Amino acid sequence: MAMEITQFLLAAQSADAKVRTEAEANLRQFQEQNLPVFLLSLSVELANNDKAVESRRLAGIVLKNSLDAKDAVRKDQLVQQWMAIDISVKSQIKDLLLRTLGSSVHEVRHTSAQVIAKIASIEIPQKQWPELIGLLLNNMTQQDRPAALKQATLETLGYVCEEISHQDLIQDEVNAVLTAVVQGMNLTEHGPEVQLAATGALYNALEFARTNFENEMEQNYIMKVVCDTAMSKQVEIRRAAFECLVAIASAYYEVLEPFMQTLFELTSNAVKGDEETVALQAIEFWSSICDEEIELQEFESPESGDTGAPHSCFIEKVLPSLVPLLLETLLKQEEDQDQDNTIWNISMAGGTCLGLVARTVGDAIVPLVMPFVESNILKPDWHCREAATYAFGSILEGPTIEKLSPLVQAGLDFLLNAMKDGNNHVKDTTAWTLSRIFELLHSPASGFSIISPENLKQVVSVLLESIKDAPNVAEKVCGAIYYLVQGYEDAGPSSSLLSPFLTDIIGCLIATADRTDGCDSKLRSSAYETLNEVVRCSNIAESSAIIAQLLPVIMNKLGQTVEIQIVSSDNREKQGDLQASLCGALQVIIQKLSSTDETKPIILRAADQIMILFLKVFGCRSSTVHEEAMLAIGSLAYATGPQFEKYMPEFYKYLEMGLQNFEEYQVCAITVGVVGDICRALDGKILPYCDGIMGLLLKDLASSELHRSVKPPIFSCFGDIGLAIGEHFEKYVPYALPMMQGAAEICAQMETADEEMMDYGNQLRRSIFEAYSGILQGFKSVKPDVMVPYAQHLLKFIELVSRDRQRDESVTRAAVAVMGDLADALGSNIKLLFKDTAFYDDFLGECLQSDDEQLKETACWTQGMIGRVMVL
């Protein structure tokens, strides 16, 4: 039944593009015409030891890609296609794959293991292929099986565990898998290849081992084997074992107490003297312990005495030994790490862990770190100065202001002077440390700042001089300015302190954004982000003239980008990035100047020119720009109000494009938000465009291709449209309301154990309530009867939500508000409905007891609205 496809697979890898293209077309045609035979032919090729490795490798890759895809919709299609294949063909394919695990070619075994796991991910949750685990374990228990087969089998078990959920296997199967894996880690019985595969498999199987970790004997055995494996002679095996320990620290923190001394010795030795890949995992182990303890501290409830899961205070216990160990790692910098923000080495890992330790233990870390800072900060070797600065910057979050304040006060001058250090690394880390100080210890609004009116001038002067330094230093300086200005936001009289420096700060940031010596656009993006924060946080009464002068500068720069000659995709990307930054800056300027009646006319006078620029940007067809320009147009609509109507004929086609952009779903979501902004700006004047907009929104909701995160904003948008056009929404009711009811049914059945789904469920419920609120208010004084048939379903949905203890406060507020809108809009029409509904008294009573003033106010209003209905 299988067909000979070797020649196509080899030709598809040809250096000759024509041959390659033709072969790919032939393979695609075969796949489309007869998928079952195509997949069988691929598995025959993969299993055939007489075939070339090249054709077998590609056969395996094509087979895997025929079962799985990153895109959720495509993946679902592939799953359905596999499920539809005749069971006898699927059996042949699976048998061939299992046989291939014994191949002498490592690459072929590896691919086969991946494909088996992909099939398992489809079939095991459907209770199909129940014999797979048994067949794989059989390879491990039979003495005469070759090492290569055992290695591939363990790899397969690991991949299968990675692909499926722990609920898909019964405990006996889990026990058998863990036994086989842990035995495979035994070096006396197996060679290093098998041991490495077993250690990797254990990492993937740990999620399945909860019951085993609850049994002391099994827990001790697993931990002993992992700790022994962490001392293997092979670097890769040691690294894999430490990866297991990191995962165990996160998943099974509560059982670690008896092993902590051994674990400290193991990790300490690895950090001090092992290869970097192993040392990094050893540091990561302590970072994971910190993460667990920080989370436990956040959830501890001193009032109730309920401390939840046991907090073993591991970090506190090892603090005197752990901190010196981490401080030593800071001295192991790489020569070029200041040039690459993505670099991850032992000194970066050590500093990150030190920061987590500071957050875990607070003040206790300070006396352990400061002697290191003081003894290294003045040394001639730059490694010492940089490490001392990094250590100081790393412990600024966690300890109390009382503990840190005197140290930072004493050190601020020193750090400002260190911005003139002769070494680039030191300046880079000093600028980062200053940004941390301004972020964490500079908040005039709350009454505390490390910066006094007296030293502000010196701080600004140093930053504006240092921003001219090397690009990596300049980028960190942008961060320092960002947090410096953020501290003055809403700071009352203190916000005026920054005003005299705004012109110079803005000038320097524009000059920085124009620099051409940065190897990428990161410095420019940082400069514009900081500029936006300067505008956003400035005191409008004192800065309006400066911001008004900035507006034409940014507009002019945006106009220039449209003229850029595009000769390559690189040009287009650079143009897109620059336009995104400039549109972002315009958005913030529009928001700032339109926030007061005195400055709003500045935007109104420039609005035509601004809109022309945005439309030109849309003409450049870059998705990132589309996003930023769309957001900026939302702000312009808000600022110009009814005047925005004159832009709609030109702008509408781009609005349509945005609503149809399924692939870049963030663009679609932003466009939906802008529709809401325009509805609020235009009110009834949006009506001529509503047929088109509603048609696209309904199509978006019905699409299985569109990312689900866009769907809640669409429901909220229905409310915006309903409120804007009032009685004219009636013709959309037969289409929109069933969609809203259907979404409410989905909410009722949603699985809330998954945190991500719970968040999505909350968004969806809130947006459904917002949709009803807008539509009800729109019909209130003209055609309330239209909504009467939907009132009962809405009340039932509110009742269901009121019984859910996991709802967030925004959902509660929206539910209470829509109940008031229902009573307010429909009046006596629904008196009987409220009479027959008992839940709302308790629900409103609960809301009236809330600490949330806004919720209490809404509940009080709703109670009044329902009370009014009941006496009609």
Buried (B, 14 or more C-beta within 10 A) or exposed (E): EBEEBBEBBBBBEEEEEEBBEBBEEBBEEBBEEBBBBBBBBBBBBBBBEEBEEBBBBBBBBBBBEBBBBEEEEEBEEBBEBBEEBEEEBBEBBBEBBBBBBBBEBEEBBBBBBBBBBBBBBBBBEEEBBEEBBEBBBEBBEEEEBEEBBBBBBBBBBBBBBBBBEBEBBEEEBBBBBBBBBBBBBBBEEBEBBBBBBBBBBBBBBBBBBEEBBEEEEBBEBBBEBBBEBBEBEBEBBBBBBBBBBBBBBBBBBBBBEEBBEEBBEBBBBBBEEBEBBBBBBBBBBBBBBBBBBBBBBEEBEEEEEEEEEEBBBBBBBBBEEBBEBBBBBBBBBBEEBBBEEEEEBBBBBBBBBBBBBBBBBBBBBBEBBBEBBEEBBEEEEBBBBBBBBBBBBBBBBBBEEEBBBEBBEEBBEEBBEBBEBEBBBBBBBBBBBBBBBBBBBBBBBEEEBBBEEEBBEEBBEBBBEBBEBBBBBBBBBBBBBBBBBBBBBEBEEBBBBBBEBBBEBBBBBBEBBEBEEBEEBBBBBBBBBBBBBBBBBBBBEBBBEBBBEBBEBBBEBBBEBEEBEEEEEEEBBBBBBBBBBBBBBBBBBBBBBBEEEEBBEBBBEBBEEBBBBBBBBBEBEBBBBBBBBBBBBBBBBBBBBEBBBEBBEEBBEBBBBBBBBBEBBBBBBBBBBBBBBBBBBBBEBBBEBBEBBBBBBBEBBEBEEBBEBBBBBBBBBBBBBBBBBBBBBBEBBEBBBEBBBEBBEEBBEBEBEEEEEBEBBBBBBBBBBBBBBBBBBBBBEEBBEBBEEBBEBBBBBBBBBBEBEEBBBBBBBBBBBBBBBBBBBBBEBBBEBBEEBEBBEEBBEBBBEBEEEEBBBBBBBBBEBBEEBEEE
